[in-house]
Amino acid sequence: MVFRRLMNTSAGLLFGKSGLSGRKTVRLGAALLLAGVLAACQGDEFSAGPNKAQLPVSASIKRKMNDLNMSSSSPIMIRIFKEESLLEVWKQTRSGKYKLLDEFEICKWSGKLGPKFKEGDRQAPEGFYEITPALMNPNSNYHLAFNLGYPNSYDRSHGRTGSHLMVHGACSSRGCYAMTDEQVQDIYALARDSFKGGQRSFQVQAFPFRMTPENMARHRDSEHMEFWQMLKTGYDHFEVTQTPPQISVCEKKYVFDATTLVQGVPFRASAKCPDYQVSPSIATAVASKQRRDNEKYQQLAARFEAREERQKRWEERSNRLAEVLGGGDDDTNPEVTTAETAVPEGQPAETATAAAPAEAAPAAQPGSAVETAFAPQDQSGGGSVGSFFKRWVPFGPKASDEGAAVGPIETEVVPDTKPN
């Protein structure tokens, strides 16, 4: 019907009068129709107007730059934290150091904590990336965007694959870090202005979480811990210097603020590291910070492990007493009643709790904060002997360990499995 309307327009009449054959007329009409459809698909993209890539930063960002003594065209740096869903924009002040200009809540990111390994795994990358003007995309289908440049030399040295990994708008992610259109408008403008001021590239540091001793201790059992410890070294370099570290790769690992001892000898990602040095002042400051962080990490890791061990002993003792005193008459399977059950996607919790038998959900893995399932607690009154002793046996995890006082006991509460 659309095609018929097109042919009835003046353009369609023109084709008929020009003496073109029917087949040529159809081809030309189809081409015009396709062009119209493509233009219609992109209509919403230009909601900010055709010059969206040239719009200035918002008034609130301008005020912050003035308050922090920043030039509008001074260099920037970006840090991303997956677990906190935050993107930070740091900008150089007139003193030469960088200060936090603003932070933006990431609208969506896909995958889970950990690096990206291969094309199609829908993982958002982690690591250190340099963004050049060539990676900026003013014509993105997601409002505005810049490409992270994944895979970088570190990723390639490990055989990792992937493409078109972006920071963009439209709040939609399949391996990218998606912002709202309003947010990416400011982020893009800040990057554009820094290039106008002479910055040749700006750095994006993508982390699984803030690299604090507390977070490292919580995720101490992760398979990615060795990789994260390497990222933390770069994180620490920025923390102590307040300037983006120089990034190099050799022996398939990142090195930071390194200068080769022999001039002209390059760093090669998969080759042996050349002799290099780090500025003594930076090396000393980083080593001091890491020593303090490691001491705190060890204390926190021991505390977490002791708490988990107490919880485990509590549950084992409670289950043994329930088995002995229950005499085998209770048909309730303790393994089923204490397991978390995952609610199928789209199914109400009330329906899911009535389903039988429920399949036990797998134990939570470190870094699985993004891909989780709601697990309803058992709300039954509980009349077994085991339930009685779980209420009144005078041992188990201390209230102080959980950070909350014990309230009146009204229903049977089965301790939830705590995330790492």
N, C-alpha and C positions, 0 to 999 in steps of 0.2 A: 504494500500500500504506500509506503514511504517512497519507494522507487517510482511508482506511478505518479505520485504528486510531483516528484522532481522532474519527470519528463513533461509534465504539464506546465512547468514554469517557463519563463522566457528563454532560459538556457536550453530547456528541452525542445522548445519550438525552433530555436536557432539550429539545433542539431538536425531537425527534420528538414529545414529549409536549405541547409548547406549541401544537400545531396549526398550525405554520408550514408553508407549502407546500414541496414538494420543491425548487423553484428557490431560494427564500429560504434554505432550509437549506444548500444547496450554496454559496451566496454567503457566508453567515456562516462556514461551515467553511473555505472558501478563504481568507477574511480572517484567521482564526485561524492557519491553516497558514503564510501569508506572514509573519505577525508572529513565529511561532516560528522560521522560517528566518532572518529578519533578526537575531533575537536570537542565534541560533547563530553567524552570521557574525561577530558582534562579541564572541564569548566570549573569544578570546585577547587582545583589546585591553585588558581589565581585569585582566590578570595581576597588576598592582600593587594591585588593589582599587578600589572605586568612588571612593575619595578620593585617587587617584594625583596629581591636580593640587595637592593640599594637603600632600603629603609634604614633610618638611624636607630640607634638603641633607644630603649624606652627611657622616659623621664626619670624613673626611679633608679635605673642603672647609672644615668648621667650624674645624679646627685651623689650616689655612692662613690663614683670615681673622683668627684670633686672633694668629698670628705676624706678620701684616702690618699689624696695628693697623687693622682694618676692622670697621665695624659690619655686622651681618647685613642691614640694610635700606638701606645706602648705594647710590648709583647705580652702574650697570655700563655697559660698552661692549664690543662684540664685534668682533673682526677675523677675517676669513676669508682664507686663502691657498690657492688652488686647487692650484698645482703642488706645494706641500709637503703638501697634504691636511691642513691644520691649522685648527682653530677656537680662537681665544684669547678668554678672558673676562678683561677688565680691570675693576677695581673701585676706587672712590674710597676712599682712606684718610682717617683723621681729620685729616690735614694738608691735605686738599683736592685733592691730586694723585692720579692714578690709577696703580696698579701691577698687574702681571700676576698674576692670581689663579691661573689654571690654563689649560692648553691641552689640547685634545681632538683626537685623530686622527679626521678625517672618515671615516666608514665608506664612503660612496659619494657621488660627485657626477658629473653627466652632462655630455656635450658636451666641449669643449676650451677652451683658453685664449682669452679674448676675451669681449666682452659678449653679452648676449642681444639678439636683434633682433626676432623675431616668434614668435607663438604656434605651438607645435608643433615648434620647432627643437631642443628638448630641451637648450638651453643653460642652465646655471646663471648667474644674473646677476652682474655686476660693477658696483660703484658704491657710493653712500652712501644708506643707507635708515634711516628713523626708525620704530621699532616702538612703537606705543601699546597700551594694554590691550585695545582693541577687536580687535587683530590676534592676540591670544593665543587658542589653541584647546585647551581642556582636554579636548575630546571627539574629538580627532583619531583617525582610523582607523590612524594611525601612532604610537600610544602618546600622545605629547604633541607639540605643534607651535606655532610662531608664523609668521605670514605676513610676508614681507619687505616687502610693500607695493609690489611691482613691478606696473606701471611707476610710477616716481616722476615728479616734474615734469621732470627732465632727460630721462628715457626718453620721456615723452610728447611733449616738444618735438622729438624726433627721429623721431617716428612709430613707436616701438617698441611691440609688443604682447605680451601674455602674461598669465597669471593663475594664481593658486594656487601661487605660488613660495614654498616654505617651508624652514624648518629644522625637521626632524622626526626621529622615531625609525624603527625597523623596518628600517634599513639598506637602503632601496630608493629609487632616485632616477630621476625622469624630468624633470630640470630643477631639482631641489631639492638642498639640502645635507642628506644623510641621515646621522644618527648612530645609535649603538646606543640601545636603550631606556634603559639605565642612564645613558648620557651625557646624553641629552636630559632625563632626570629631574632631574639636577643643574642643567643650563642653564635649564630652565623654572623651577625653584624659585628660582634666583638672580634671574631677571627678575621673577617674581611678588613676591618680597620687596622688590626695589627700588621697585616700584610702591607697595607698602604703605608704604614710607618716604617717599613723596612725589615720586619721579621720574615725570615726566609722559610721557616717552618715552626709549627708549635707542637708541643708534646702532649700526648694523651696517655696517662697512666691508668690502666684498668686493673682494679684489684677485686678479690672476692669479698673483702670486708676491710674495715679500718684495721691496719696491721698493728694492733695493740697486743700486749702480753695476754690480756683477758681473752681476746678473740682467738689468738693462736692456741691458747690452752684449751678452749672449748672445742676447737677443731683438731686437736692433737692427733687423733686417730685417722685422719683423712689420708687417702692414698696420694693426695696432691701436696702433702706437707713440705716435701723437699723443694718443690717448685715454688711454693708460697714463701718459704724461707729466703729463696733467692730474690723474689719480688720485694720482700721486706727490706733487703739491703738497699735497693733503689729508693724505697719509701723513706728509709732512715736518712739517706743522703739528702733528700729534699727537706726533711724535717729539720736537720741541723744547719743547713746552708740557706734555706729559703730561696734557692735558685734551682731551676730544673737541672738534674744531673746530665752529664754527657753520657750517652748510651753507646756501648760497643758490644759486640758478640764475638766470642772465640771459644773453642772447645765446646761448642753447643750450649753456652751459658752466657748470661748477661754479665757484663762488668761495667762499673760506674765510675765516672770522672777519672778514667785511666788515660795516661799519656805514655806512648812507647818511648823507650830509652834510646832507640836508634831512629833517628829522623827518617821518615819516609816508609817505614815498615808498617804495613796496614794490619788491622784486625780482620781476620777471616773467620766466618761463623763456624765452619767445621774443622778448621785447622788448629794446630797448637797455638796457644796464646804467646805472642811475642813478649819479650821482657818489657814490663811497664811499671809505672809507679802512680800512686795517688797522692795528691797534695798532703803533706804531713798533718797540716791543721785539720783538713777534712777527715783524714783517716783516724786521727786521734779522737775527734768529736764523735764520729760514727761508732768507733770501738767502745767508747765510754757509754753511749746510749744503748748499744746492744748488750753490754755487760749488765746494766741496770734492768733492761727488759728481760734478759734471760733469768736473772735472779727472781724477778716477780713471776715469770712464767713457771719456773720450777715450783714455787710456793703454791700457785693456783692449780697447777696440774696435780700436785699431791693432794690438795684439798678436794678437787673434783673426784679423784680416784677413790679417796677415803669415803666420800659421800656415796658414790656408786656402790662401793663394797658394802657399806652399812645397809643400803637399800636392798641389795641382793640377799644378804643374810636374813634380813627381816622377812622377805618374801619366802625364802626357803623354810624358815622356822614356822611361819604361819601355815604354809601348805602341809608341812609334816604333821602339825597338830591337827589340822582339819582332817587329814587322812586317818590318823589314829583314832580320834574321838568320833569321827563320823561313822566308823565301823563298816564302811563300804555300803551303807544303806542309802546314802544320798546319791541320787542319780546325777547330780550336777557334776560336770567335768570341770575341775578347777582350771585346766589349761584353756578351756573354751571361755569360761566366764571372766578370766583375767586378761584375755587377749583383746587387743584393740581390733575392731572390725571396721573396714573401710566402707563408706557409703558410695555406691555406684554413682557415676556422674549423672546429674539430672534427676536422681531419685530422692524424694523427701526423707528426712531423717526418721520420721515416724514409720514409713514403709520399710526402710532399711533395717530398723531394729526388730521388726516383726518377721523378717525373712529368716528362714532356718533351712539348713545350718549355715551360719555366717562363716565366711572364710577369713581366717586370721590375717591381719595386715602385716606386711614385713616390717621388721624393726627399722626405726628411723636411721638413716645414714647421715654422716656429717655432711653439711652443706646442702641438705635437701629442703631448705626452707621454702623454696619456690614451688616445687612440685610435691604437695602434700595432700592428704585426704582427711576429711573430717571424721573423727572416730567417736561415736556417741558412747557415753559411760553407761554402765549397767545401773538402771534406776529401780530394780526390783527390791522389795522389802527385805528379802533374805531371811530364811528361817533355819538354815543349816547350823549344825554345831560349829562348823568351821567359821561361819560368820560371827557367831557369838564370841569365839576366842579372838578373832581378829579385832573385835571392838575392845576387849577388856584385857588382853595379854599385855603386861607392862614392859614391852620392849619394842624396838623398831627405830626408825629414823627420828632423830630429835626434831622438835618443832623449830628450834633455832636454826637447824640446817636448812629448813625450807623457807625461812623468813616470814612465817605466819603462825599465829597461835592456833591451838586446836579448839574448835568450837564444839557446840553440843552435837552429840552423835544421834542422828535421826534415821539415817538409812545406811545401808552397807555401801562403803566406798572402797573401791578397788584402786590401789595406787596406780596412776598412769605411768607409762614408760616415759622417762624424761629424755628430751633431745640432747645430743652431745653438744 
